[in-house]
Amino acid sequence: MKEFTVWIARENSEGIGLSRESVGEPFLPAGEVTIQVEYSSVNYKDALALTPKGGVVRDYPLVPGIDLAGVVVESQTLEFAVGDKVVAHGYDIGTARHGGYAQFARVPADWVVRLGSMSTRTAAAIGTAGFTAAMSVEALLASGIEPENGPVLVTGASGGVGTVAVDLLSTAGFDVVASSGKPEKAELLTQLGASRVIGRIPEPGTEPRPLGKAQWAGAVDCVGGATLAHVLSTVQYGGAVAASGLTGGAQLATTVLPFILRGVSLLGMDSVQYPIDQRRRLWGRLESDLAPSRLDLITHEVPIADVVSVIDEVRAGSYSGRAVVVM
């Protein structure tokens, strides 16, 4: 393999910088599958990787990019063949192992998902955020929540997980209420299938009640903190909340009342260590019955040379939808 280009995060006197460098094959870590990366994406964790004391990267220098999608160019296993379209995300990719912001990546075979009819661009557009949304929707369905049970709430609805969750839930026939602190995104959320768009919850300056008015059959929470506490207190009897975010804080000040008086379930969503057999199964659903129908509305292509500006927006909370990084 000739020299190829990577974008490496290194610590410096001003913090953490991302620079373009040329490297050779010895730069790649051990692994059975070498992938020519066509697309990556930008997630909140990628922003944390470029944030001093972000808490996600063990050691620098490191190639960020927790998502990568491309074509197999070398394989040391019969499980994958040269030319296979694949996606890989989670595990140590982009946090403790070189990730997707490179022309080539090498990963263990049991971290890789072969794509069928889905393009590598679509796989990157879904990425970790969309996959987490799919996990959340699948968990709610497995909990017995059906469209006839009532409205389903999505918090942090204008973010990567939230926008895909609105799309998936509305496509599945649910009455979706989208909560967002960005009123300018109301039209987009309506186009994605939300029947109603509300502001952040709870309203600023208010404390969640131990039990509020039961409103939601279920919820996808991408915020955490006081928002999750409020959501738990307003879910209907037997409902469930799929929680994956902490932009609103990691603390959860709530009581046991929603759980013991209304039978509410709190379902934790972790896409990082999700078992590979389940990961491949769910990607199969994303190509079939759980496929997002309005992904193009929230997908924006970004050249790798411009990725830092997008990461800055994600870090500031001003970016909406999914940024597909073109390699």
N, C-alpha and C positions, 0 to 999 in steps of 0.2 A: 504494500500500500504506500503510495506517495504521500508527501506531506499534505496535510489538510488544515482547515481553519477551525479554531475553537474560540469561544468568548469566555474568558476566565475571570472569575471574581477573586480579587486579591485585597488583603488588608493593606492600608497605607495610612499616612499621617492624617488624612482627611476623613478616614472612615473605610469604606469598602468600595472599590472601583471595579468596573467591568471593562476589560480590554481585549482587543482582537489579537490573536497570536497564531503562528503556524507551528504545528507539531507533527511528529511522526507516529507510526503505529505503536511504538513502545509506550506512548502516552496513555493508551487505552488500558483499562484494568482487565483482569482476567474475566472470562465469561465464554459461554458457548455460542452466543449469537451476536454477530456484528451487523449493525444496521446503518445504512445510509439515511441520515435523518432528512426528511423533506419538510416537516413542520414540527414546531413545538407550540407552546402557548404561554400565557402569563397568568399565574395564579397568585393569590395573596401570599402563599408560602414562598414563591419566587421573590416577591418584594421583601419578605423577611430575610431571605438569603443575602440580600444586598443592604441590609440594615444592621449597623453595629449592635451587638447584643440582641439580634433578632431571635435567637434561641432555636434555630432550626438546623444550622450548619455546624458540624463538629469541628472541622479544621479547614482552613484555607491554605493554598489556593484550591478552587473548585469551579467546575463548569456547572452553572445553574441550569434550570429547566426541568421541572418535575414531570413534565409530559414529553414524550417523543413518539413520532409516528413516521414510518418510512418503509424501506424495502431491505430485506435481508441480502447482504452481499457475501457473508461467510457464515457457515454453520458447522458446528462440531457435534450436532445431534441429528438423528433422523426425524426428530419432531418438527424441524423447520428446514425448508429448502431455500436455496438462493432464488430470489425473485418473489418470495412471499411478502405480501403487504402485512405489516404488523403495527401494533401499538404497545407501548410499555409506560407504566406510571406507577407511582407509589413505591413501597419498600424504601431503599436508600437513594433512589434516583434523584439527583439534584440537591441532595442534602449531605450525604456522606459518600456519594459515588458520582462521578461525572455524569451530567445529565444531557438535556436535549439542545442546549445552545451550542451546537457543534455540527460539523458536516457528517461526522461519524460517531457512533456510540457502541459500546459493547456491554452486554448485560447477560446474566444467567438465563438459561432457557426457561426456567420456571418462574420468570417474571414477565414473560412475553405472551401476548395475545395475537393470534392470527386473525386477520380480518377476512370477511367473506366478500359481500357486495359493497361494503362501505369503503369510501375513499379514505386515503390517509389524511386529507384535509379535513374531512368531516370528523374523523376520529380525534384529531387535534382540537377541533372546535368544541367537541364534547369534553375531552380531556378529564382531568381530575374533578373539576367543578361539576361538569355535566354528569360524570359517573356518580359523584356523591348525590346529586339530585335524583338520579335513577335509583340508587340504593334507598334513598328516603321514600320515594314513591312506592317502590316495591315493598318496603317495610310496612307502610300504611295499608297497602292492599292485603298483605299477609296478616295484618291485625284484624282484618274483617271489615275495614272501612270501605263503604261503597258510595257511589254518587248520591243515592237516594237518602243517605244518612244526614245530609246537610252540607253547608259550605265548609271548605278547607282553606285554612289560612297559610300564606307564605310570607315570612318576615325576611327583611333584607332582600326584598324581591327584585331590586334592580341590579344586584350583584351577579357573579357568575353562576353560583349554585341556584340562587333565587329565580333568575330568568328562565333557566332550563326547567326548574321545578314547575313554574307556572305553565310553561309550554306542555310538559308531560302530563300534568294533572288535568289541564283543560282538554287535551287531546283524548284523555281517558274518560271524559264525560263529567268531570267534577265541576261544581260551582266554586271558582277560585277567587278568593279575596286576597289582594296583594297589598302588603304593608311596606312602605318605602319612605325614607326621609328626603327623597328627591322628587318633588312635585312635577318637575319638568319631564319625568320619565313615565308619567301616568298614561300618556297616549301609547307609548311603546308597550307597557304592561297590558293595556287593553288589547292591543294587536296580538299579543302573545296568548290571549285567551282569558285574562282576568275579567270577571263580571263587575268588579268594583275595586277601586284603588283607594287606600286609606293612608294616613301618615304614620309616623313611628308610634309604636305602642310600648309601654304606656306613655301618655302625654308627659312632657317634661314637668318635673316637680311633683309628680304623683307617685305614690307607693303602691305596689301591687297588693290587692286584698288577698287574704288566705283563700277565699272562694269568691269569684265574681260571677256575673251573669254567664250562664252556659251558652256559648255562641257557635263553637266550631266542632265539626265532627272529627277533625284532626288538623294537624299543622305540620309544616316543614319549617323549622326554625334555623335560620342562618346567622343569628345574632348572639344568642346567649344572654347572660347577665339578667338585668331587670326585665328585658323583653321576654326571655324564656319563662321567668317566674310569672309574669302576667299571662302569658299564653296558657301555661299549665292551669292557672286558676280559672280560665274561661272556656276550657274544653268540655264538651258534653260528656254525659255518662258513657263509659266504655270507650272513649276516644283515645287517641294516641298522638304523640308529638315525636317526630324524627328530628333530632338535634345534631347539628354538625358545625356550628359556628361559635366564635367567641369575640367577634369584633366589639360587642357590647360589654365585654368583661368575662372573666373566667369564674367569678363568684356567682353562686346561685342561692339567693336568699328567698326561700320558699318554706312551705310547711308540708306535712304529710297529708293534709286534707284532700287535695285533688286525687291522691292515690287511694286513700282508704274510704272516702265518701262517694267518689265518682268513678272509681276503678280506672283512672287515667293511666296510660302507659307512657313512660319516657324511654324512647329508643335511641341509643347512641349510634351515630354513624361514623365509622372509621374506614377510610378508603386506603390507608397506608399499608396495613398488614392484612387486608382482606385476602383470604386464601385464593390461590390462583385458579383452582377449579371453579369456585364461585365467581371469580372475576371474569373468567372466560364465558361462563354461562350467562352472566348479566350483559356482557358485551354482545352476545348472541341475541338477547332480547332487544338491545338497542338497535340492532339491525332488522328487527322484525316487529313484534307487537308493542314494544315500548320505544319505538323510534320517535325522536322529536320531530315535529312537523313544521316548526317555524324557526329552525336554527339559523337560517340565513338572516333573519331580522336582527340578531344580536351578535353576529360574527363580523369581526373586522380584521383584515389582514395587515400585519405589521412587518416590515423588513427587519431582520435581526439588527441592522445598524441603528434602528430607531427604538429598540426595545427598552432602553433605560427611561425614555420619556414616558412610556406607557407604565412601566414599573412605578415611576414617581406618582402617576395618577392613581394607580391601584393602592399604593401606600397611603395616599391622602384620602382615599375613599371616594374619589370623584369619577372613577371609571365604571362604566356599566357594560354588561354583556361579556363576550368572550373575545380575547385578542389572540388570533392565530399568528404565530411567528413563522415567517417564511425563511427557510434556510437557504 
